[in-house]
Amino acid sequence: MASSWFPQWRKKSAVSDGGIIAPDETLPFGQTAILGLQHAVAMFGATVLMPLLMGLDPNLAILVSGIGTLLFFFVTGGRVPSYLGSSAAFVGVVIAVTGFNGQGLNPHLSVALGGIIACGALYTLVGLIVVKVGTRWIERLMPPVVTGAVVMAIGLNLAPIAVHSVAASGFDSWIAVMTVLVIGLVAAFTSGMVQRLLILVGLIVAWALYALLTNVMGFGKPVDFSGVAQAAWFGLPQTTAPVFDIQAMVMIAPVAIILVAENLGHLKAVAGMTGRSLDPYMGRAFVGDGLATIISGTLGGSGVTTYAENIGVMAVTKVYSTLAFVAAAIIALVLGFSPKFGALIHAIPAPVIGGASIVVFGLIAVAGARIWVQNHVDFSQNSNLIMVATTLVLGAGDFSLNIGGFTLGGIGTATFAAILLNVLLRRRGEALTKRPARQQG
């Protein structure tokens, strides 16, 4: 652990051949600002889309992402390169708690906010424990087979929501299919930054095609830009006060497990690319992310997490300077104070958002499988098979349990089942494998 809280950033004029700009190094101001803009654009698609799916104010989501990133920077002492944006892990539980129908702002958001704050508090507590005792207990309690199963269960749990959101009419369903196709074409036939922004670029192209079909050719509901014209350029986003409901808190708080897994993976990935271990700062990173989630929920925003999109930007540019994320956060703060920007986001047609959500929720499910592949999870072990099979069905089927005065929804039951079954079955398996050895002795 370093003796000072913040590093002394060393200035470099450019990235040398085959070299990198380390977290404690920096480029000149102009280049840092441009890199910050690139990071802001990289997080933009998901940070805007996730609030729309939950019925949150996208302006506020962008604003709190900037605030959270700056807070993360200070808590980690400027030593962990990361951008904090709206987490997809909250979409299913927020919709389940509030009964949101996918259109406009969520009228029951306040109930979910209490749960988001509880999740942030649990996440912060985990971080403080890690600061004190280290990370080995987390890796044992939540190995890749568990985190992969929970992530996939979340994606499968969201699938019916995405499909039902575009079932209002045949036209809406075909627009959703078109949106999925456009995003797929962007993913397959582009490269570089355009490919990294495939959700955002796909949304824009699908939106343009929708406007052509409706505003020009007369099919379906036209795009209405009147709200954009009337909105002010600068103003405060709308905040919402949280309500602390025990049932909502119990449903949403377990999402902290996913946030821990995401942050852990982020730190390991950056450490691998830079050749520098970030384990000494892992506890700080959890605390920073947890506190940012608490602040976001207090103001009316979603829980936040470290973004894989920004890891991709770092991998391409080989610039890991944490000061680039300060620049990105400042850009997000500026966007958050523009109602015209928020009105433009709300002008995106519902079936286009629905089509994008089909892709995003599917990617969440696939991300779980990717965790298994990257960590070489052994499915020849019956304990892994039973745990994963049970977790996926509980999540996809939205299996609920009534406990006292509250209901634990599908994502919650899947999460707790994954952890408990892994602990019980693994210990039983270890006991059986050790018994012959003792008998032979």
N, C-alpha and C positions, 0 to 999 in steps of 0.2 A: 504494500500500500504506500502511495506517495506521501511525503512529509507535508506538502501543502495541498489545500483543497483543490485549487485550480492549477493546471499546468502553465508553464511559460511557453506559449505558442511560438514556435520557430517559423520564421517566414521563408517561403520558397518562391522562386519566380515562375516555376512550371514543374510539371511532372516529368521526371527524367525517364529515359528509355527503360522500360521494364520496372520502374520504381513506382512508389505510391506517395501520396500525401497522407501522413499518419494522423490519427486523431489529435495529437498535440502539435501539429504543424498547420500552417495556413498559407493560402495564396494571397496575392494583392487584393485590395478591397474590391475592385471592379470584378475580378474573376470570382471572388467569393460571393458577391451579390448575384451574379449570373447563375452560379451553381445553386444558390439558395432558391432562385426562381425555378430552376429545373426540378428541385426537390418538391417545391410547392405544387408544381404542375403534376408531378408523379403521384402525389398523395390525393390530388384533387378529385379524381373519379370516384374512388371508394368513399372518401370523406364526405362527399356530397350525396352519393347514392344511398349509403346506409341510413342517414337521417330521413331521407325521403321515404324509405321503406318502413320506417318506424313512426312517421308523422311528426318529425322534429323540424325546427326551423334551420334550414341549411346555413343561413348566415351565422347563427349562433354556433352551429357545429364547427364551421371554419374558424370562428373567433376562438372558441375554447380549445381547438386543436393547436392554435398558435400559443395560447396561454399555457397549455399543458406541456408543449414542447420546451418552452422557456423554463418552466418549473423543473422538468426532467433534466435539463441542462445544468441548472444550479444544484439540484440534489445530487447528481452524479459527478459534480465538480468539473463538468465540461470534458469528461473522459470517455463517454460512451456516445458514439454517433448514432442518433436515432430521431425519427419524427413520429409523434404520437397523433394518430387520427382515429376517427370513429370505427369501433370494432364491429365486425359482422357477427361476432358471437352473441351480441345482445339482441339481434333482430328478432329471433324466435321467441325469447322469453318476454320481451317488451310487448310484442303483438299478443302473446298469450295472456299476459296480465291485463292489458288495456282493451282487448277486443277490437283493435284498430282495423278498419276496413280497407286501408291502403290509399285513401283519397284525402288530400289536403293535410291540415295539421291534426294531430292526435288530441281529441278532446279530453282524454283520460290520462294524459302523459304524467301528471303529477304523481300518480300512484307508482308508476314505474321508476320515477326519479328516486324515490326512497330506496328502492331495491338497488339501483345503480350506485347510490352512495354506500349502501351496505356492502356491495361487492367491492367497492374501492377501499373500504375500511378493512375488509378481510384480506384483500390483496396487500395493503400496507402492513398489516400484522405479519403476513408471511414474509415480507421483505425485512422487517425488523428481526424476525427469528433467523433469517438467513444471514443477516449482518452479524448476529451473535454466534450462531453455531455452524454456519456453512450450508452447502447445497446438497450434500449427499442424501439427506433424508427425502428431499423433493424428488430426486432422480429415482429413489427406490419406491416411493409411494406412487409416483406417476411416470412409469417407464413409457417408452414410445408406443407399446401396444395399447396402453390405456389412453394416452393423449390422442392417438390416431383414431381409436374407436369413438371417443367423445366428439372429436371434431367432425367425423363422418356422420355421427348421429344427429348433430346440429343441422348439417346440410340436408339430410333426409327429412328431418322434422319440418324444415321450411318448404319442402317441395310442394305440398298441397296449397300453401299460401300463394306461392308464385303462380301456380296453374289457375287457381280460382280468381286471381286478380285480373286475368285477361279473358275470363269466360262470359263477360257481360253481353257480348254480341259476336257474331261470326267475323265481322270486320276487325274487332279488337283482337280476336284470336289470330287472324292472319297477319296483323301488324306485329304481334308478338313473335310469330314465326319469322317474319321479315327481319326483325331486330336481332334475333338469335343468329340468323344467317349472316347479316351484316357484320356482327361482332366476330363470328367465325371466320369470315373472309379477311377481316383486318388482322386477326390472330395468325392466319395461315400465310397470307401473301404480302405482309409488310415486314419491316425490320427496324432496328434501332429504337428511337424514342417513340415513334408512332406505334410500334408493336407493344411497347411497355405501357402505353396509354390506351390499350385496345378497348376497354370498357367506355372510356370517355369519348374516344374517336368514333366508336360504333354507335354510341348514343347520338352524337351530333349528326352522323350520316343518316341514321334511321329517322331522326327528328326531321331532317330536311326532306326525306322521301315521304314522310307522313304529311308534311305541309304541302308537298306537291299533290298528293292524292286528295287532300281535304280542301285546302284553301284555293287550289287552282282547278282541280278536276271535279270537286263537289262531292267526294265520298266522305262519309263519317263526319265527326265533329271537328270544325276548323280550329287551328291553333290560335289562341287569343293572346295578343301581345299588349293589350290595353293596360294591364297591370304593370308591365315593364315601363311603358311610357309615363305612367303616373307616379312611379316610385322615385323617391329622392336619391341623389347620388350618395349622400352620406347620412347616417343616422344610427341609432342604437338598435340592436336586434332585440326581439321579444324574449324576455326571460319568464320562467315558470317556477313557482315555489314547489318543493317536494312535499309529498305526503307519505308518512311512514306507516305502511300497512304490513303486518307481520307475514301474511301469506305472500305478498309480492316480494318482500325481502328474502324469504326462504327460497323462492323460485329463482331469483336473479343472482343472489350472492354466489352460488356455486360457479358462475361464469368466471370467477377469479381463477379457477383451476386452468381454464383455457388461456387466460391472459398470462399466467405464469409460464405455461408451456410455450406460448408465442414469444414471450420476452426471452426465455431461456434459449430457444432456437435462434432468435435474432443475435444474441450475444455470441453464441457458438459460431454462427456463420461469419460474423464480422471478425471474430478472433482468428478463424481459419484464413480469411482473406488478407488480414494484416500481419499475421504471424505473432500477434500479441495477445496474451491471455487477458480476458476481461472478467474472469471469475472473481477477483477481489472487489469488483464494483457491482456484482450481480445483486446483492442485497439492496444497494442504493438504487439500482435500476428498478427493482420491484417497488420500492417505497415511492420513487418519483412517479411511476406509472399509476400506482394506487392513489396517491394524493391528487394527481391530475384527473383521475376518474371521479374522485369525491368533488372536486371543484366543478367539473363539467356537470355532474348530476345536480349539484346545488343551484346552478344557473339555469338548468333546463336542457342540457345537452346529453349526448350519449356517453357511455363508457369508452375509454380510448385505449389504444394498444400500439405497439411498435409496428411499423409498416414494412412488409416485404418489398413493396414497390420501391422504397427508398434504398433498400439493400441492393436492388438491381441497378439503380443509378450509381451507387458507389462502386459496384463491380465493373461497370462500364467506364466510368471516369477515373477510377483508381484514386479518388479523392475522398478521404475519410475524415477530413477536418470537421470537428464538432462546430466550428464557427459558421460553417455553411448552413447548419440547421438553425442557428440563431437568425440568419438572414431569411430562411424559409418561414420561420415562425413570425417574423415581422411582416412579411408579405401577407401571410394568412390573417394577421390582425387587421391590416388595411382592408382586405376583401370582406372581412366580417362586419365592418362598419359601413357597408354599402347596401342599402335596401334594394337598389336597382339590380344588383347582382343576385340577391335572393329572389326577386320577382322573376328574373330570367330563368332561374332554376325551376321555379314553380310552373313555368309555362311549358315544361316538357310534358307531352301527352302521357296519360296514364298507361295505355297499352305499350308504349315504348319503354317506360319504366318497368312494366311487368315483364316484358321480354328480356330486358337486361337482368332483372332479378332471377329469372330462370337460369341464366348463365352463371351469375354470381353464386347462387345457392348450390348449383352443381359443382362449381369450383371449390366451394367449401368442403363438400363431401369428398371430392377427389383429393383435396389437401390431406385428409385423414389417411387415405391410402398411400399418399406420397411419404408421409411420416413412417409408415410401416416399411416401405421399400428402402428408403434412405438408411434406416436403422436395422435392416435385415431381420425383421421380426420373424420368428420361427412359428409357423402355423401348423407344424407337425405335432406341436404340444397341445394336448387336449385342453389344458387350462386356458391357453390363449384362445382356442377355438370357441369354447363355451362362453368365455367372458365377452368376446367380440360379438358373437351371435346374439347373445342376450341384450347387449347394449344397443345394437343396431335396431333390433325389433322394438325395444322399448321407446327409442327415439323416433323412429319412423312411424310407429303406430300411435305416438303421443300418449303412451300409457301413463295414467295419473293415479296417484294414491291419496286418499283422504287421511290426514293425520291430525287428529284433534279438530281444531277449527279452521284448518287451511288445507289446500290441495297442492300436492307436489306434481307439477306437470311433467310432460314427457322428457324434456331436456334434463330436468332435475333428477328424475328417476334413472335415466340413462347414465348420468354423470356419477351418481352415488353407487349405482350397480357396478359400473366399470371399476371403480376404486375398491369397493368391498370384495367383489368377486376375485379381482386380481390378488388382493392380500390373502384371502382365504384359500383359494385354489393353489396359489404359488406356495404357500407354507405347507399345505397338505402334500403337494408334489415333492417339495424338498424333503419332507419327512420320509416319504416312501422311498426316495432315491438313497437316502442315508441309512435306512434300516438294514439292508443287506450287508452293507459295509460293516456295521456294528456287529451283526450276527457272525460274520466271517472272522472278526477279530476275536 
